[in-house]
Amino acid sequence: MSAPRTDSLSAPLPDRGPDEAPAGPVWSKVPTRVVAPAPVAVTVTAVVVTRGSSPYLGATLAAVRAQSRGPDDVVVVDVDTAPATSGHQDLQLGGARYVAGAGARTFGEAVDVALAAVGVPEQGWLWLLHDDSAPAPGALAALARAVEHSRAVAVAGCKQRRWEHDADGAPLDPGEADRGVLVEVGHTVSPLSRRMTGIDDTEIDQGQHDAREDVLAVGLAGALVRASAWREVGGTDPAYGQLGDSTDFCVRVRLAGHRVVVVPDAVVRHAQVSQRGPGAPGARRRAQLYLRLTSVAPWILPLAMLGMLLWAPVAAGYRLALKQPDRARDELLAPLWAVFRLGPLLRARRRIARTSTVPRNVLRPLLGTWREVAAERRDRRLARTEAYRVELATSDIERAELQALAVRRRAGLALVVVAALGLAAALFGPALGTLAAGGRFVGGALLPAGGSTATTWSAATSGWVRDGLGTAAPADPLLLVLTGLSVLTGGSLQDTVDGLVLLALPLAAVGAWAAAGTVTRAVWLRVAAALVWTTAPVFLGALDGGLLGALLAHTLLPWTAVAFVRAVGVQAVDRPGPDRGRARTVRGARTGGSLGAAGAGALLLACLVAAAPALLPAAVLVLAGCVLVAPRRRAWLLLALAPALVVGAPLWWTVARDGDLALLTAAPLAGSAAPGPGAGTGPASGLELLLGLPGSPAPWFDVPGDGPLSVAARAVVTAGPWVAGAVPAALAVVALLATLLRAGRRRVGETAHRVTAAAVTGWLVAAAGIAVAVLAQGHGAWAGAGLSLLLLGLGAAALAGATAVAARGARVPGAGGTTLRVVAAALVAVALVLPAAQAAARLAGSGSVAAAGRDGALHVSAPGAVPAVGQQMQAPPRQARVLEVGVDAGSGDVRYALLRADGSQLADSAVAAREAGGAGGAAAAAADALDAAVAELVAGAGDGVPERLADLGIGAVQVRTDDAAVGDLVATLDLVAGLSRVTEGQAVSVWRVSPEDGPAPGWARLEEGGITVRALPSAGTQVRAELAAGGADRVVVLAEAAARGWHATLDGRRLDPVPPDRTSGLQAFVVGAGSGDLVVRYEAPHRTAWLLVTAFTLVVFALLALPVGRRRTR
């Protein structure tokens, strides 16, 4: 167990004699004193193993020569294949013999080379030394005293202390620079074969472990080993490599009937180069698992192997959560290495069995227990925590300064939150009662979002879009994101959408506050930035238009920026000072790259790109540019694209295959009323786009009158939207000019560096944003996502410019500095007033979402678009569709929609399906059949109309009778034979479709001889039914467009599809006369592989994003 930290006692105790060990608790569980026979002569051959001329070898050889009781022979074994060690004259080998051991792969093999070269006698002893292990002057004498009094001792190890290094990593003099930091005083293993030393990483040697004697194992660096014992057990096992071989060797020596002791009076300074290399953790883990497999009973070996393989993903996940991806890789690869090296493993077990003379249970008193494992981990955790606390300890003055900053920061954040909540309350407050009573947000491009997590998951991953008669197309990636979020709302997709709309304003405001804090720590600048971002015309326009994707993109952009800035560690930090003129860094205010922030940024980027697919090329461009200048975490910036790529892989593949960029710019999960360029005000000009305006801006308010004051006020409110967009752009230009003027200077301050980086990055982001906006507007889509990215970039550059102006004003004395400070204050005041004016204009213009006359914009609607009788038909197992027919009041055109739920559903909307509407094929043929059936229906044709509707799975027809233009249509439908009205006097009239001499319509039906004989039970896009034997011409027909992904089996026998031209484009399969279990389902190509890759990627980055295994800096 570890001793408490006593950093003030850094000097080691002097060597003491064999009888001067201090009294105290005994670490091991065997007696520490044995009766020794008379001393015998000890012949020692020192073997120093090196790999070329290392920086440690000279000091190690000097320490060997300085021994008070020197070895009888010294052998230096060089395992390097480079020029021989003996060729380096500065090493001063003296009387040491040089042996070339280029073929030796491990330390044990190098010792075997020395044995073969010098011929150590059977009763001789080997003093084994690494080139980075320098013994203290009395080390060998203490070891010799320990072994000459006991014939049972075969291995005597040293107390190992750390070999200190300077700031550049060069080794210091081992005698003069020894702080006494312990490495080990013997060691044992846990029940799972993990090495345990019972020593903290920074524990100082105060003699607290000098009572140890009999131990399970010792480190071979500095160990004295009987040559006969070495030969008896066959040396070290080469399978261990450079790590773990000492534990295995000592265990085999113990099983051969010998003792292994540690001699605390023998001290060796060990640099542990092999254990601190880049591949050391993996080698250590492989050695641990290999030792476990060599130690277990034969009947447990298969179970141990299986357990290792099953536990590997869990252990890898734990390492990822601790932000140790390299260790996670080792956790996955090490079990495979240990299990599949079956030949060496079996040979090692046979070797142990052959050399063992005592049962393995004699080792039990020397093994670590679970209690000791827990105690050691607790002690190490406490020691690391204390060391971290001491390292980042702040003075009372610094704490007071940080507290004052925190008070101002919290006040600013509170102001932002109150303002955002106030705006949200004004917009949504009047509608909360309707929402609480079961209402939902709809309108504009936002569709009803009925469905559970299970149905949404099926829609997001099946590859089949069920809008109309269905289309084989990928779902929008945003639907997969909403599926995951629906778990947090109890499985309701509608509650998820409603919650996102309600929380969009405060989330965007807080995100903008945090993002601004990565550029500047000025509270009022952060407040202004948050308010400008929250009241941006593009954000409020997306909210009005029900553009869920654009709304989420604007909300997520600042959070994503915060994550990536923290990932590379370039965020601004608080630097309080004793006065305004001077600033000093607080010791706790350090910046450094964060792997957890990189993981969170990757997940946020995936959600961001899913909400606005057009941002994917911009994200690639921006991250690639940041990789060139980022000081750290460069690889992780590129790897952060992985979740975004895999989540939307089906859509990206469709875009690449069809070459249609409109799939990227179109609004995801949007209805037919999705706003286009300008959202009703006309496409924006180039200047308007540069100012972040999605269309030609209207005046903030209507100012009546023709007097001078009215004209002036009208000019102000007309120029207001332009000024609101021009202020961030102007400040961004200031930052760019400051960067250009500073480019020729050699020495600039840290603030200047930060301003330059923010300005350059901001303009890079703004350029990507304007490119996305122009691309979207060129394809007739809403340019909001690109304008949000533009505003983010201009905002970052503007904050940098304002910071530069404020910093310059603080440094320049006299009138010049005063002028700059006044300019900075005026800019902040304007930035605070403009958002308030824009919010007021927004509320005055359109009011809350509960205001009247918002049918074409976002509003709250009560459910019930389809009456209960229609919803009953839509439910499984029948799953009949409802055909909604209406008349356009302006043009008189008939419009219709196929409904499978309570109105057109958000989950049934997909960009790829909308763009593929006129692509031809079976889907077009099915759509033509539906058009023809609807045309006959509204024309009043009687013969065969119900049958054609039933063939398309239509069980009911409904018309909204609150529309005055549908009077003639209602009268026509009442006269159609086979339609029977089932509702009267309601807002929606419903007619049941009743084919003559046929079953009620359903989604799937069984035909025989071209006549429908029964409707088949179905759920979702699957059919499961038990069929009896029948005619050979039986066919199962689905009310879905034909596609290659549909498959059908009858008792496991694959059924052949019917050509779509014989079924009007509908999917059908030949059943034949057989009987059995009929299964019909849709399987998208490569769906399983995509889901596995997606799940793996998301789990990896989610574990990295978990806020554990990291230290928070101020």
Beta strands, then each sheet from edge to edge (+ up, - down):
strand 1: 44-50
strand 2: 73-78
strand 3: 97-100
strand 4: 125-130
strand 5: 133-135
strand 6: 153-162
strand 7: 182-184
strand 8: 188-189
strand 9: 195-196
strand 10: 224-226
strand 11: 259-270
strand 12: 440-442
strand 13: 464-465
strand 14: 471-472
strand 15: 859-861
strand 16: 881-887
strand 17: 894-899
strand 18: 954-960
strand 19: 979-981
strand 20: 988-993
strand 21: 1004-1008
strand 22: 1011-1016
strand 23: 1018-1019
strand 24: 1022-1027
strand 25: 1034-1041
strand 26: 1046-1050
strand 27: 1053-1054
strand 28: 1066-1070
strand 29: 1076-1082
sheet 1: 3+ 2+ 1+ 4+ 10- 6+ 7-
sheet 2: 3+ 2+ 1+ 4+ 10- 6+ 11+ 5-
sheet 3: 8+ 9-
sheet 4: 12+ 15-
sheet 5: 13+ 14-
sheet 6: 17+ 16- 18- 20+ 19-
sheet 7: 22+ 21- 25+ 28-
sheet 8: 23+ 24- 29+ 26- 27+
end
